[in-house]
Amino acid sequence: MNDARWIERHSTASLRRLMPRLEARFKAQVDPDEWQGYVQRLETHFPRLFGCLYRLYGRQYDFFFHLESILASATEMWWVRPAELKALDALRTADPYWYQSHRLVGAMCYADLFAGDLVGLRERIPYLTELGINYLHLMPVFKVPEGDSDGGYAVSSYREVNPNLGTMEDLARLADELRYRGISLCLDFVFNHTADEHDWARRAQAGDPEYQEYYRMFPDRELPDAYERSLNPIFPDEHPGSFTYRNRIRKWIWTSFHNYQWDLNYENPVVFNRMLEEMLFLANQGVEILRLDAVAFVWKELGTSCQNLPEAHIIIQAFNALVRIAAPAMVFKSEAIVHPDDVRKYISEEECQLSYNPQLMALLWDALASRDIRLLRYGLQRRFALPSGCAWVNYVRCHDDIGWTFSDDDARVLDLDPQAHRQFLSQFYTARFEGSFARGMPFQENLATGDARVSGTCASLAGLEKGLYHNDETEIEYAIRKILLLHGVILTIGGIPLIYLGDEIGVLNNYDYEKDLAKIGDTRWLHRLPFDEARAEQRWDFTTVPGRIYQGLLRLIQIRQQNMAFTRAETEIVDTGNDHVFGYFRNHDEYTVLILANFSDSTQHLEARRLRMLGLRKTEVDLFAGKTVTATRELSLEPYAFMVLARPGR
């Protein structure tokens, strides 16, 4: 009885019964035209919402009570939504794919490291606009426990800002100021777990049975042991298993990541409703993009890995429908550091419109280390295309480590041993491989297996730190080219480019983190460093390294934002005939460009005959170099060259 026709019939009947109750509570308190617009969205998205909630909670005897409660919560949060944000809702409803625009360029940072606090960040907005940024992702800003907080991902309150950063009023003012400057604010929504100091967890620890049902608690080890037979521990060195014992309440609590992060129980519809309210509260502060953290883990089922289960997708789809109803200006971005095939499953207009692209990040660094683009080309040919209305968020690196998230099957097709190749990459980027240009450090290294992930700034991993140390002008030049090549790809390949602030001026590793007892042992702090004011002041001096990087990056951003070939365009990955040169077309209506990137440290040549087969003429314009290129017999690309080729006159 769960087929589409049954869902459609019963969703229609349910909404018909619920509407008088909603109207009695809210209709008289809002403008009639606003109410009518809200009702239209509700009628449009309710069948999908009903189907999702029924699949999750339909077997519960009080399902319709929870359905009404969830709908009332959404309506109340819409009712209190500021007028300016309702106006933004109308704009985004008229242009629902605004996030596919070539104008969009993102940046991410820690508010305290970049600007001290939220007030200081408002003063840094001119720096962002100068660079062409119009999407700002702030790392977690919410209240967290003192001491262990998993870098801000152990949330004590979703409605309070970390006092070191400011207040929720400061955050709302920042969002307003960013919006006035045309910048969309993105925040993390940690919805798989809360800190054990969250009010819900405190009440659970005090013995309140209602709040104990917000989490997954067990009186003995029988069920935890049964679950763990098929679970993969996330941080086995620090936290063996997935459960933590609390003697105060004599229960085992599900803690997938850290013992102070308690997994929420989404089998309880009250939890879904409470988290919906937190989500819409953030939307009402002006958040336009919500990064959904750890999406793969939100549903548990005995006998499975408890990752990527169908219900995890249904939960996100239900949240998506509710946001479309109550705050349609906001879109979701998924964070799923899982197999590349599983990452794509979270991406759709009805789930997460945006998604991080960890495969691209890993394969870009792989191509630089190996000087071979075959794995990059093969992986993207299979997985880069997305459903209509969706977009990748592409990045060279982020606040976390670099994990080698390529498909084992892809590697085997290319006669690579996946395990050995990952070990090579980890060795290369931690300077343990002879001839490596990189200066990174291992993260979560397994000495028994050789498995490791890698930390380090973009510049240090690309060879700038080594070049400067040896005062080697060639190494420095090649490092700058590599930095621009990597960013050139994420800016032109399709989707939203996301720059980790500091990379635009070539910041190097910060080894001082080892002096801080709270950070020692976590090599990710190698690249989590305060904004370098002195380095930033050099950004307009082309004789300096920061200036060469900054102005090169600015040129790439301008090419993206000024060329219609990059707006809502299709990407076609092509075989250039040279396994060192990565190539792809961007096509939009009559606008076409071909991007070529040489991932090797030697000059590479492409046959003119192959270029003609790809549709290129003898003469093209390289938009990045700003010069005409003629390829009669062959096209030559210098080491780490990046080209954006367009027909003359375009």
Secondary structure as GFF3:
##gff-version 3
##sequence-region A 1 650
A	DSSP	alpha_helix	4	26	.	.	.	ID=ss1
A	DSSP	three_ten_helix	27	29	.	.	.	ID=ss2
A	DSSP	alpha_helix	32	57	.	.	.	ID=ss3
A	DSSP	alpha_helix	63	79	.	.	.	ID=ss4
A	DSSP	alpha_helix	83	94	.	.	.	ID=ss5
A	DSSP	three_ten_helix	98	100	.	.	.	ID=ss6
A	DSSP	beta_strand	106	109	.	.	.	ID=ss7
A	DSSP	alpha_helix	111	115	.	.	.	ID=ss8
A	DSSP	alpha_helix	118	123	.	.	.	ID=ss9
A	DSSP	alpha_helix	125	131	.	.	.	ID=ss10
A	DSSP	beta_strand	135	138	.	.	.	ID=ss11
A	DSSP	beta_strand	142	143	.	.	.	ID=ss12
A	DSSP	three_ten_helix	150	152	.	.	.	ID=ss13
A	DSSP	beta_strand	157	161	.	.	.	ID=ss14
A	DSSP	alpha_helix	168	180	.	.	.	ID=ss15
A	DSSP	beta_strand	184	189	.	.	.	ID=ss16
A	DSSP	beta_strand	193	195	.	.	.	ID=ss17
A	DSSP	alpha_helix	199	205	.	.	.	ID=ss18
A	DSSP	alpha_helix	209	212	.	.	.	ID=ss19
A	DSSP	beta_strand	217	218	.	.	.	ID=ss20
A	DSSP	alpha_helix	222	228	.	.	.	ID=ss21
A	DSSP	beta_strand	243	246	.	.	.	ID=ss22
A	DSSP	beta_strand	251	254	.	.	.	ID=ss23
A	DSSP	beta_strand	261	263	.	.	.	ID=ss24
A	DSSP	alpha_helix	269	283	.	.	.	ID=ss25
A	DSSP	beta_strand	287	292	.	.	.	ID=ss26
A	DSSP	three_ten_helix	295	297	.	.	.	ID=ss27
A	DSSP	alpha_helix	310	326	.	.	.	ID=ss28
A	DSSP	beta_strand	331	334	.	.	.	ID=ss29
A	DSSP	alpha_helix	340	343	.	.	.	ID=ss30
A	DSSP	three_ten_helix	344	346	.	.	.	ID=ss31
A	DSSP	beta_strand	354	356	.	.	.	ID=ss32
A	DSSP	alpha_helix	358	370	.	.	.	ID=ss33
A	DSSP	alpha_helix	374	383	.	.	.	ID=ss34
A	DSSP	beta_strand	391	395	.	.	.	ID=ss35
A	DSSP	alpha_helix	408	413	.	.	.	ID=ss36
A	DSSP	alpha_helix	418	429	.	.	.	ID=ss37
A	DSSP	beta_strand	441	443	.	.	.	ID=ss38
A	DSSP	beta_strand	453	455	.	.	.	ID=ss39
A	DSSP	alpha_helix	458	461	.	.	.	ID=ss40
A	DSSP	alpha_helix	464	469	.	.	.	ID=ss41
A	DSSP	alpha_helix	473	492	.	.	.	ID=ss42
A	DSSP	beta_strand	496	500	.	.	.	ID=ss43
A	DSSP	three_ten_helix	503	505	.	.	.	ID=ss44
A	DSSP	three_ten_helix	511	515	.	.	.	ID=ss45
A	DSSP	three_ten_helix	523	526	.	.	.	ID=ss46
A	DSSP	alpha_helix	533	537	.	.	.	ID=ss47
A	DSSP	alpha_helix	545	562	.	.	.	ID=ss48
A	DSSP	three_ten_helix	564	566	.	.	.	ID=ss49
A	DSSP	beta_strand	570	574	.	.	.	ID=ss50
A	DSSP	beta_strand	581	588	.	.	.	ID=ss51
A	DSSP	beta_strand	591	598	.	.	.	ID=ss52
A	DSSP	beta_strand	604	607	.	.	.	ID=ss53
A	DSSP	alpha_helix	608	613	.	.	.	ID=ss54
A	DSSP	beta_strand	619	622	.	.	.	ID=ss55
A	DSSP	beta_strand	627	630	.	.	.	ID=ss56
A	DSSP	beta_strand	634	637	.	.	.	ID=ss57
A	DSSP	beta_strand	642	646	.	.	.	ID=ss58
###
